Amino acid sequence: MKRGTGLIVALDEINVHQAIELSRTLKMADALKVGYPFVLRNDMGMVRDLASRNKVVCDFKVADIPNTNRQIVEEAFKSGASAVIVHAFTGRDSLKQCIKTANDFGGEIFCIVEMSHPGSKQFMDKSTDEMAKMVVEEGAHGVIAPGNKPNRIRHIRSMVGDLQIMAPGIGKQGGNAREAIDAGADFVIVGRSICQALKPLDVARKIVAEIGK
Ligand code: NUP
């Protein structure tokens, strides 16, 4: 993904009108991220609409057998997504399929190797290194690393070389944009702190200024 301001805005708890409004207002964002809350509440047509104005990252946490992964990733790129977020824990064959499909569409795959919520420790964090190694070997475009754990971003950066890192967990989940970027993230993903603010543009500008310091 082309890095401009380094801000990606997650559109989760908002309705269609707010989404359209935000997509027009938050032009400084490098991308808008949509996930299940957004597409289940609206539909993939809305993704197409957003993609006509902004870069869109589909956070579908794809985690299935290769044949199903292919179909999910295809639908996302057909709807105009620039990148799709997938899980790495389902293994090499599933990941390979996602990357192959993305390459067919000229899109990008970002793999989750560790998450920002406390439960990530229970299973996922034990396999972060192995997953990061596989993601590099398979030629994914980037990874998702926890933005509220700068030490873990630093570690993941040391594992993935120059792959891009997107870091969610900023604001509401306790992370700080500047610290995440200093630790090695290329992008911070921010949802509620911007979308639920009275003045989303002001908050977005503040975060962009923080990143740019
Ligand atoms: O580890 C992750 N943490 C996380 O919060 C991986 C994610 N994809 N996310 C997503 O980032 C989460 O689903 C939400 O869409 C966004 C963070 O939103 P907020 O906590 O800034 O509101």
Residues whose N, C-alpha, C, O or C-beta is under 5 A from the ligand:
A	BS01	NUP	A10 D12 D59 E114 M115 S116 P168 G169 I170 K172 Q173 I189 V190 G191 R192 S193
